[in-house]
Amino acid sequence: MDVDEGKILAWTEAERLSVADLLDDLDEQDWPAATLCPKWTVHQLAAHLALSPRTGLKDTIIGAIKARGDWDRMTADQAIEHATRFSPAELVAQIREDAGSAHRSPGAKPIDPLADVLIHGQDIVRPLGRTRPMPEQPAIAAIDHILASPFWGARKRCKGVTMIATDAGWTGGTGPDEVRGPLADLLLAATGRGAGLAALTGPGAKRIGAHCNPPVEV
């Protein structure tokens, strides 16, 4: 799916503002709750979303050195540190303030921040027992990118699998094992989140599930 950068940025802004509204609607006890990201609470994940448009090359270099080159550890550590410095309300304000920013982390493609906020919205709501609609066209653009990108790990995780959306006219990936389900759940599974597997059917679900984190108990 080919989409111009202007539309991607507009989608990203809309999703960031929507996540800010979601966070505003949470109760106090929801902020320390676990998310689908094993290392992050809701508070820490909100800090990651607030940091996304603010992380520059210098921050990345320093963070990578501290994390000894481990990108996931660097990202997790930066979010946790940012969460210790800012309250939930301050983080929501930061997300809103930078919602329309085109800035992205070094090496990221224009669509990576969109995929990030789409996925993290689900990371927040699912362990809380909430639902969050995922817009069809942004989700299709995101999953097409994730399946092709070396960054997200989906090329290995979904190798040999043809993914078929049951709530949209979309098919992605190639292989003998089919997996069917809603776009949001396919996107979660493609990025290693076991919470997406329950809604999927077909032999491809088992293949992908072998490379996913276990679901978080609600």
Secondary structure, 3 states (H helix, E strand, C coil): CCCCHHHHHHHHHHHHHHHHHHHHCCCHHHCCCECCCCCCEHHHHHHHHHHHHHCCHHHHHHHHHHCCCCHHHHHHHHHHHHHHHCCHHHHHHHHHHCCCCCCCCCCCCCCHHHHHHHHHHHHHHCCCCCCCCCCHHHHHHHHHHHHHCCCCCHHHHCCCEEEEECCCCCEECCCCEEEEECHHHHHHHHCCEHHHHHHCECHHHHHHHCCCECCCCC
